[in-house]
Amino acid sequence: MSNTQIKQRSDYTFKHNQTKGRHGWLRLTPAYSVKIVREVLAQFNLPLKIIDPFSGTATTALCAAQQGHQATTVDINPFLQWLGKVKTDFYNPDDIDLAYQQAEQVLFAVSQGKVKAVAPPPIHNIERWWNPLALTFLCRLKGGLDALLPERHKSTNLLLVAFCRTIIKLSNAAFNHQSMSFKDIKQTDISENLDWLENYDNIYRTELDAVLTTALNNPQQPSQIIGGDARHLNELTPTKFDLLLTSPPYPNRMSYIRELRPYMYWLGYLKESREAGELDWQAIGGTWGIATSRLLEWQPKCNEFAPHYFTEILDRISHANNKNGVLLSNYVAKYFEDIWTHLKAVRKVMNHGGQVHYIVGNSTFYGVLLPTERLYADMLNALAFKDITIQTVRKRNSKKELFEFDVSGRWF
Ligand SMILES: C[S@@+](CC[C@H](N)C(=O)[O-])C[C@H]1O[C@@H](n2cnc3c(N)ncnc32)[C@H](O)[C@@H]1O
C-alpha cells in the first residue's frame, strides 16, 4: 500500500437505517447517506459526468442531478432499476395532482368493494409479515392499483412507491438492523387492533404524501438508470466518466434480494423463491438460498489479485472453528474476485484524470478482521490507479473494529 494515504475523519455521526423515516423514498443502506455524496460532490466546481455502478436506491444520481451533474447508474436488481427511474424522474405539479386524485379513486373503489383483491404474493411464511387484516387490505389496494391504473405512468409509479412504503409500515418486520427481524406478532393481533383496519387507508395516504412531497422537489436534470452487471460496466455504456461514486455491497453477507423481497414479490419482480436465489447469485456478495450451496463448490476463476496477507486471511477464515468456515472463505474470495473484475472494467469507462470513490465497510468473520478498505486500495494500486487514499468515514456500529471508509483513486 505504498501509494496509499490513510486519513481519519471523525465528523460523521452514526444514524440508524431510516427505512421507516420521513424520507419519501425507500432507503437501502444507512451508510451511504446524502451527506456523504454531497461532501464528495462539493469538491468539484464544474458539471461532471458521474457513474454509480451499484445504484441501489439511486442516492448518487439524485444528489448529482440536484447539483447539475449528469449521472448514470447501474444496478443488477430489476426492482431497483425501476425504483431508480421513478426516484430520479422529473414531476411537475400536474403529475403530483393526478397522483393524489388517482389515489383517492383507488381507495374509494377499494372501500366500496368494487375491485378484485390480488392473491397474496408467494412469500414464505407470509403470516409472519402481515396480520390477516393488513394482508387483506394490501391485497385489495394492490388489486385497486392494478385494475384502475394498469399502465405504469409517472403518477402510477409514485402510487406504487407509496404502496411499497405501506407494505413495510404495516409489516411485522423490523428493519433497524443490518438484517431484518420480526416483531412479536401479538403486537398486531387483529382482536386487539380492530381500529387498524379503518386506519389503513390513512396510512397509505400518509406514505403517499411523503412520496409526492419529495417527488415535487426533484431536479429537472435527467439521470440514466441502466440495468446490468457492474462486472461488465464497459459493455453497458459508451460514455466516459469524470467521477465514479458508489457504495458497493460490503463483504458482510447482507443479501439485497433478501432485504428487498417483500417489494419484489408484491410488485411482481419475483414470482418464486428459486428466482430470488438465482438473482442473489448474480449479485456481488450474494449468499442467500441457492447461492449458499453454489458457494461451497465455487472455485476461483483468476488468481490475478492474491496478495499474501489476503490468502492468509482466507486460510484463517476457512480453518476457523466453525462448520461454515469454508463457505465463508469462498464467499470472501468470490466477493473480491468479482470486485477485481468490476475494477478492471472501470478503467475502460473513466476519463483521463477521473476519480473513483468507493464507500466500503470492513467486516469480521469468526474474529478474523477483513480489511476491506486495504483490499480495495491494493486492488486499485495493482490496476495502476494513482493518488490512492483511504479516509475513515465513520464507525459502523458498537463493534469497535468496524468502520466505513472512502477509498479513492484517480485514473490516468
Ligand atoms: C450497498 S447497495 C447500494 C446502496 C446505494 N448506494 C443506495 O444509496 O441505496 C449495493 C447495490 O449493488 C447492487 N449490486 C450487487 N451486485 C451487482 C452487480 N454485479 N452489478 C450491479 N449492481 C450490483 C445491489 O443490487 C445493491 O443495490
The ligand as an SDF file (V2000), in Angstrom:
LIG
                    3D

 27 29  0  0  0  0  0  0  0  0999 V2000
  -24.8510   -1.0090   -0.9350 C   0  0  0  0  0  0  0  0  0  0  0  0
  -26.0770   -1.1710   -2.1610 S   0  0  0  0  0  0  0  0  0  0  0  0
  -26.0570    0.4060   -2.8770 C   0  0  0  0  0  0  0  0  0  0  0  0
  -26.7740    1.3710   -2.0000 C   0  0  0  0  0  0  0  0  0  0  0  0
  -26.9770    2.6980   -2.6420 C   0  0  0  0  0  0  0  0  0  0  0  0
  -25.7700    3.4640   -2.6120 N   0  0  0  0  0  0  0  0  0  0  0  0
  -28.1380    3.4630   -2.0340 C   0  0  0  0  0  0  0  0  0  0  0  0
  -27.9790    4.6010   -1.6580 O   0  0  0  0  0  0  0  0  0  0  0  0
  -29.2200    2.8920   -1.9350 O   0  0  0  0  0  0  0  0  0  0  0  0
  -25.3190   -2.1850   -3.3520 C   0  0  0  0  0  0  0  0  0  0  0  0
  -26.1200   -2.4110   -4.6190 C   0  0  0  0  0  0  0  0  0  0  0  0
  -25.3190   -3.1490   -5.5330 O   0  0  0  0  0  0  0  0  0  0  0  0
  -26.1980   -3.9230   -6.3300 C   0  0  0  0  0  0  0  0  0  0  0  0
  -25.3950   -4.9770   -6.9890 N   0  0  0  0  0  0  0  0  0  0  0  0
  -24.9050   -6.1230   -6.4560 C   0  0  0  0  0  0  0  0  0  0  0  0
  -24.2030   -6.7980   -7.3760 N   0  0  0  0  0  0  0  0  0  0  0  0
  -24.2260   -6.0690   -8.5190 C   0  0  0  0  0  0  0  0  0  0  0  0
  -23.6570   -6.2250   -9.7950 C   0  0  0  0  0  0  0  0  0  0  0  0
  -22.9450   -7.3170  -10.1200 N   0  0  0  0  0  0  0  0  0  0  0  0
  -23.8660   -5.2530  -10.7090 N   0  0  0  0  0  0  0  0  0  0  0  0
  -24.6090   -4.1500  -10.4140 C   0  0  0  0  0  0  0  0  0  0  0  0
  -25.2020   -3.9640   -9.2180 N   0  0  0  0  0  0  0  0  0  0  0  0
  -24.9970   -4.8980   -8.2670 C   0  0  0  0  0  0  0  0  0  0  0  0
  -27.2440   -4.4090   -5.3700 C   0  0  0  0  0  0  0  0  0  0  0  0
  -28.4410   -4.7580   -6.0550 O   0  0  0  0  0  0  0  0  0  0  0  0
  -27.4090   -3.1920   -4.4590 C   0  0  0  0  0  0  0  0  0  0  0  0
  -28.4710   -2.4070   -4.8990 O   0  0  0  0  0  0  0  0  0  0  0  0
  1  2  1  0
  2  3  1  0
  2 10  1  0
  3  4  1  0
  4  5  1  0
  5  6  1  0
  5  7  1  0
  7  8  2  0
  7  9  1  0
 10 11  1  0
 11 12  1  0
 11 26  1  0
 12 13  1  0
 13 14  1  0
 13 24  1  0
 14 15  1  0
 14 23  1  0
 15 16  2  0
 16 17  1  0
 17 18  1  0
 17 23  2  0
 18 19  1  0
 18 20  2  0
 20 21  1  0
 21 22  2  0
 22 23  1  0
 24 25  1  0
 24 26  1  0
 26 27  1  0
M  CHG  2   2   1   9  -1
M  END
$$$$
